[in-house]
Amino acid sequence: MGKPLTFFSNYNSTENRTTNYTLLLLKLIYEDNPTNFGYLLSTLTNEEMGSMVGVKFFQQERKNRSIPDGIIIQKSFSIFIETKNFDWFYDAQIENHLQALNDESSIVKIFIALSNFESTDFSKFNKIEEIIATKYKNQLSFKALSFEDFIIALESDFIPSKFKEQISEYRDYLNENNLLPTWKKKLDVINCAGIPKEILDGNVYLCPAVGSSYSHQRCKYFGMYIDKTVKIISEIRAVIDVNEPDSINTKWINNSENQKDLEKIALDKVNIFRPQEFPVRVFLLDKLFECNFIKDSLGGIQYSKTYFDISKLVFEDTSELADILTSKKWSDFNH
């Protein structure tokens, strides 16, 4: 039998504590109003959950060869949750969970992989999707869910305001344990010597889509570095790999723009500035803001790019960020 949910858990594992707190918050919302809980689950899973009567919550309950971190069960549906502090999910573990989930008698069966996904590229789960389609004939559903998306759903209008304090404390816990994405407070400074025209005229940074030198962490902001100075700051709309005109892979989208529209823009930019140079990685940039963020140490930039944690800076928009960085030097940051 799984362990009961409690506010005074003795879990040593951060993952188990996180699952406990997550399920406790869901349980509170359910006990207050099952209908709102149903709306929340529908928002999280993109599934119509139906009646919420009789929901039960379990943690670390053995299911044959599987011990999912959290289980939410109701006569009409079952949801299994596997929580990871890092984006390290193992196919074998998930396959065991899927087998156990398939054995449930529920009508709707959903598996949720809950983690801090810094990237929106979920191709790592292609095998799992294929297994669900072939072995289980799409009778199971799979959802990769970030803690950030979970928080956004909790802050929906249908969740009563009386839970605001608990949700805020939950957000603080996730922040303290580095379970919310860091990319929103990161600046990717890239050596752009010799290629400023593409940036200045096309609002795009282009580089090869292969090779470790051109591998980039997800960041919200882009910095154009030339002659020991970051001269341009911009918000990154999306990063898209154009492998061929008919083979395009979106790495991540940093706003709410339509994926297909962005992919078309990326292909157009490649055709204008780098025709026939496939594969090309495309950084689509928003408005450009002049900056004078100086590297004050000896020598130029050591690598093709470097990252700055700007989480301690207070700014409202990219223009203010450019102004703040102009008043600072590289030595003001640990990067």
C-alpha positions as CSV (number, residue, x, y, z in Angstrom):
1,M,0.0,0.0,0.0
2,G,1.3,3.5,-0.8
3,K,2.3,5.9,1.9
4,P,-0.4,8.4,2.9
5,L,0.0,12.1,2.1
6,T,1.0,14.2,5.0
7,F,2.2,17.7,5.7
8,F,4.9,16.2,7.9
9,S,6.6,13.8,5.5
10,N,9.9,12.3,6.5
11,Y,11.2,11.8,2.9
12,N,14.9,12.3,2.5
13,S,14.7,12.5,-1.3
14,T,13.9,15.9,-2.8
15,E,12.0,14.1,-5.6
16,N,9.7,12.4,-3.1
17,R,9.2,15.6,-1.1
18,T,8.3,17.4,-4.3
19,T,5.8,14.7,-5.2
20,N,4.3,14.8,-1.7
21,Y,3.8,18.6,-1.8
22,T,2.5,18.5,-5.4
23,L,-0.1,15.9,-4.5
24,L,-1.1,17.6,-1.3
25,L,-1.8,20.8,-3.2
26,L,-3.9,18.9,-5.7
27,K,-5.7,17.1,-2.8
28,L,-6.6,20.5,-1.1
29,I,-8.0,21.8,-4.3
30,Y,-10.0,18.7,-4.9
31,E,-11.4,18.6,-1.4
32,D,-12.5,22.2,-1.7
33,N,-14.2,21.8,-5.0
34,P,-14.1,18.7,-7.2
35,T,-15.3,20.6,-10.2
36,N,-12.4,23.1,-10.0
37,F,-10.1,20.1,-9.6
38,G,-11.5,18.6,-12.8
39,Y,-10.9,21.9,-14.6
40,L,-7.3,21.8,-13.4
41,L,-6.7,18.3,-14.5
42,S,-8.2,19.0,-17.9
43,T,-5.9,22.0,-18.2
44,L,-2.8,20.0,-17.3
45,T,-3.5,16.9,-19.4
46,N,-5.6,18.2,-22.3
47,E,-8.1,15.5,-21.5
48,E,-11.8,15.7,-20.5
49,M,-11.7,14.1,-17.0
50,G,-15.5,13.9,-16.4
51,S,-16.9,13.4,-12.9
52,M,-14.4,13.9,-10.0
53,V,-16.3,11.9,-7.4
54,G,-14.1,9.4,-5.4
55,V,-10.6,10.6,-6.2
56,K,-7.9,8.9,-4.2
57,F,-4.2,10.0,-3.8
58,F,-1.3,7.7,-3.2
59,Q,2.5,8.1,-3.2
60,Q,5.2,5.5,-3.8
61,E,2.6,2.6,-4.2
62,R,3.9,-0.6,-5.8
63,K,2.2,-1.6,-9.0
64,N,3.7,-5.0,-10.1
65,R,7.2,-4.0,-11.3
66,S,6.5,-0.3,-11.0
67,I,6.5,2.2,-8.2
68,P,5.3,5.6,-9.6
69,D,6.1,8.6,-7.5
70,G,2.4,9.7,-7.3
71,I,-0.9,8.2,-8.2
72,I,-4.3,9.9,-8.6
73,I,-7.2,7.4,-9.1
74,Q,-10.9,7.7,-9.7
75,K,-13.3,5.2,-11.1
76,S,-13.3,6.9,-14.5
77,F,-9.7,7.8,-14.7
78,S,-6.2,7.0,-13.4
79,I,-3.2,9.3,-13.6
80,F,0.4,8.1,-12.8
81,I,3.0,10.8,-12.1
82,E,6.8,10.3,-12.3
83,T,8.7,13.3,-10.8
84,K,12.3,14.1,-11.6
85,N,14.4,17.0,-10.3
86,F,16.3,16.9,-13.6
87,D,15.2,16.0,-17.0
88,W,16.6,12.4,-16.7
89,F,13.7,10.0,-17.5
90,Y,14.5,6.4,-18.2
91,D,12.5,4.5,-20.9
92,A,12.6,1.2,-18.9
93,Q,11.1,2.8,-15.8
94,I,8.4,4.6,-17.8
95,E,7.6,1.4,-19.7
96,N,7.0,-0.4,-16.4
97,H,4.7,2.4,-15.3
98,L,2.8,2.2,-18.6
99,Q,2.2,-1.5,-18.1
100,A,0.9,-0.9,-14.6
101,L,-1.2,1.9,-15.8
102,N,-2.7,-0.3,-18.5
103,D,-3.7,-2.8,-15.9
104,E,-6.0,-0.2,-14.2
105,S,-9.7,-0.6,-14.9
106,S,-10.2,3.2,-15.5
107,I,-11.6,4.5,-18.7
108,V,-9.0,7.3,-19.1
109,K,-5.4,6.5,-18.3
110,I,-2.8,9.2,-18.3
111,F,1.0,9.1,-17.5
112,I,2.6,12.5,-16.5
113,A,6.4,13.0,-16.6
114,L,6.8,16.0,-14.3
115,S,10.2,17.9,-14.3
116,N,12.0,21.1,-14.9
117,F,12.1,20.9,-18.7
118,E,14.5,23.7,-19.8
119,S,13.8,22.8,-23.5
120,T,10.6,22.3,-25.3
121,D,12.1,19.6,-27.5
122,F,10.4,16.4,-26.2
123,S,11.9,14.1,-28.9
124,K,13.5,12.1,-26.1
125,F,10.0,10.6,-25.5
126,N,9.5,9.5,-29.1
127,K,10.0,5.9,-28.1
128,I,7.4,6.2,-25.4
129,E,4.9,7.7,-27.8
130,E,5.6,4.9,-30.2
131,I,5.0,2.2,-27.5
132,I,1.7,3.9,-26.6
133,A,0.6,3.9,-30.2
134,T,1.7,0.3,-31.1
135,K,1.6,-1.8,-27.9
136,Y,-1.3,0.0,-26.2
137,K,-3.2,1.1,-29.3
138,N,-3.3,4.7,-28.0
139,Q,-5.5,3.6,-25.0
140,L,-3.0,5.4,-22.8
141,S,-2.1,9.1,-22.9
142,F,1.4,10.6,-22.2
143,K,2.1,14.2,-21.1
144,A,5.5,15.8,-20.4
145,L,4.7,18.5,-17.9
146,S,7.1,21.2,-16.5
147,F,6.7,22.6,-13.0
148,E,6.4,26.0,-14.6
149,D,3.3,24.8,-16.6
150,F,1.9,23.2,-13.5
151,I,2.2,26.5,-11.6
152,I,0.6,28.4,-14.5
153,A,-2.4,26.0,-14.3
154,L,-2.6,26.5,-10.5
155,E,-2.9,30.3,-11.1
156,S,-5.9,29.9,-13.4
157,D,-9.0,32.0,-12.7
158,F,-11.0,28.9,-11.6
159,I,-8.7,28.2,-8.7
160,P,-10.0,30.1,-5.6
161,S,-8.0,33.0,-4.3
162,K,-7.8,31.4,-0.9
163,F,-5.2,29.0,-2.2
164,K,-3.0,31.9,-3.3
165,E,-0.7,31.6,-0.2
166,Q,-0.2,27.9,-0.6
167,I,0.5,28.2,-4.3
168,S,3.0,31.0,-3.6
169,E,4.8,28.9,-1.0
170,Y,4.8,26.0,-3.5
171,R,6.4,28.3,-6.1
172,D,9.0,29.4,-3.5
173,Y,9.8,25.7,-2.8
174,L,10.3,25.0,-6.5
175,N,12.5,28.1,-6.9
176,E,14.6,27.2,-3.9
177,N,15.2,23.7,-5.3
178,N,15.9,24.9,-8.8
179,L,12.8,23.2,-10.2
180,L,11.6,26.2,-12.2
181,P,13.4,27.1,-15.5
182,T,16.5,29.3,-15.3
183,W,16.4,30.2,-19.0
184,K,14.2,33.3,-18.4
185,K,17.0,35.0,-16.6
186,K,19.9,34.0,-18.9
187,L,21.8,36.0,-21.4
188,D,23.5,34.2,-24.3
189,V,26.4,36.3,-25.4
190,I,27.7,35.2,-28.8
191,N,30.8,36.2,-30.7
192,C,29.4,37.8,-33.8
193,A,32.5,39.3,-35.4
194,G,32.1,39.3,-39.2
195,I,28.4,38.7,-39.3
196,P,26.6,41.7,-37.8
197,K,24.7,42.4,-41.0
198,E,22.4,39.4,-40.5
199,I,21.6,40.5,-37.0
200,L,21.2,44.2,-37.8
201,D,19.3,43.9,-41.0
202,G,17.5,40.6,-40.5
203,N,16.9,40.3,-36.7
204,V,18.4,36.9,-36.9
205,Y,21.5,35.1,-35.8
206,L,22.5,32.1,-37.9
207,C,25.1,29.4,-37.2
208,P,25.6,25.7,-38.2
209,A,23.2,23.3,-36.5
210,V,26.0,20.7,-35.9
211,G,29.1,20.8,-33.7
212,S,29.5,21.4,-30.0
213,S,30.7,25.0,-30.6
214,Y,27.2,25.8,-31.9
215,S,25.3,24.0,-29.1
216,H,23.4,26.5,-27.0
217,Q,21.5,26.4,-23.7
218,R,18.1,27.8,-23.8
219,C,18.1,31.5,-22.9
220,K,15.6,34.3,-23.1
221,Y,18.1,37.0,-24.2
222,F,20.7,37.3,-26.9
223,G,23.8,39.5,-26.8
224,M,25.8,40.5,-29.9
225,Y,29.5,40.5,-28.9
226,I,32.1,42.3,-31.1
227,D,35.4,43.9,-30.1
228,K,35.2,43.1,-26.4
229,T,31.7,44.6,-26.1
230,V,28.1,43.4,-26.2
231,K,26.7,46.0,-28.6
232,I,23.2,44.6,-29.1
233,I,20.7,43.0,-26.7
234,S,17.5,41.3,-28.0
235,E,14.9,38.9,-26.7
236,I,15.1,35.5,-28.4
237,R,11.7,34.6,-30.0
238,A,12.7,31.0,-30.9
239,V,15.6,28.8,-32.0
240,I,14.9,26.6,-35.0
241,D,17.1,24.1,-36.9
242,V,16.5,24.2,-40.6
243,N,18.1,20.9,-41.8
244,E,16.6,21.1,-45.3
245,P,13.7,23.1,-46.7
246,D,11.4,20.2,-45.9
247,S,13.1,19.2,-42.6
248,I,12.7,21.8,-39.8
249,N,13.1,21.1,-36.1
250,T,12.0,23.7,-33.5
251,K,14.4,23.6,-30.5
252,W,12.3,26.0,-28.4
253,I,9.9,28.8,-28.6
254,N,10.2,31.5,-25.9
255,N,6.8,33.2,-26.4
256,S,3.3,32.3,-27.5
257,E,3.9,32.6,-31.3
258,N,2.6,29.9,-33.6
259,Q,5.2,27.2,-34.3
260,K,4.4,26.8,-38.0
261,D,4.6,30.6,-38.6
262,L,8.0,30.8,-36.8
263,E,9.3,27.8,-38.9
264,K,8.3,29.6,-42.1
265,I,10.1,32.8,-41.0
266,A,13.2,30.7,-40.1
267,L,13.3,29.1,-43.5
268,D,12.8,32.5,-45.2
269,K,15.8,33.9,-43.2
270,V,18.0,31.0,-44.2
271,N,17.0,31.5,-47.9
272,I,17.9,35.2,-47.7
273,F,21.2,35.0,-45.7
274,R,22.5,31.4,-45.9
275,P,21.0,29.7,-49.0
276,Q,22.1,26.1,-49.5
277,E,24.2,26.1,-46.2
278,F,22.1,23.4,-44.5
279,P,21.8,22.5,-41.7
280,V,21.4,26.0,-40.1
281,R,20.4,26.9,-36.6
282,V,18.2,30.0,-36.6
283,F,17.9,32.4,-33.7
284,L,14.8,34.6,-34.4
285,L,15.3,37.9,-32.6
286,D,12.8,40.5,-31.4
287,K,13.6,44.2,-31.3
288,L,17.3,45.1,-31.1
289,F,18.5,47.5,-28.4
290,E,21.9,49.2,-28.4
291,C,24.2,48.3,-25.5
292,N,27.7,48.9,-24.3
293,F,28.4,46.0,-22.0
294,I,32.2,45.8,-21.9
295,K,34.4,42.9,-21.2
296,D,36.9,44.5,-18.9
297,S,39.4,41.7,-18.5
298,L,42.4,41.1,-20.7
299,G,41.9,39.4,-24.1
300,G,38.8,38.6,-26.2
301,I,36.1,36.1,-25.5
302,Q,37.5,32.7,-24.9
303,Y,34.8,30.7,-26.6
304,S,32.2,31.3,-29.3
305,K,29.6,32.1,-26.6
306,T,29.3,32.7,-22.9
307,Y,26.3,32.9,-20.5
308,F,25.3,35.5,-17.9
309,D,22.9,34.9,-15.0
310,I,20.9,38.1,-14.9
311,S,18.4,37.0,-12.2
312,K,19.6,39.6,-9.7
313,L,18.9,42.5,-12.2
314,V,15.6,44.4,-11.9
315,F,14.2,45.4,-15.2
316,E,10.8,45.5,-16.9
317,D,11.8,44.9,-20.5
318,T,14.7,44.3,-22.9
319,S,15.3,48.0,-23.4
320,E,15.8,48.4,-19.6
321,L,18.1,45.4,-19.6
322,A,20.3,46.9,-22.3
323,D,20.5,50.2,-20.2
324,I,21.4,48.3,-17.0
325,L,24.1,46.2,-18.7
326,T,25.6,49.4,-20.3
327,S,26.2,50.6,-16.7
328,K,28.0,47.4,-15.8
329,K,31.2,45.4,-16.7
330,W,31.7,41.7,-17.2
331,S,33.6,41.5,-13.9
332,D,30.3,42.4,-12.1
333,F,29.1,38.9,-12.9
334,N,30.1,35.4,-12.2
335,H,29.7,33.5,-15.5
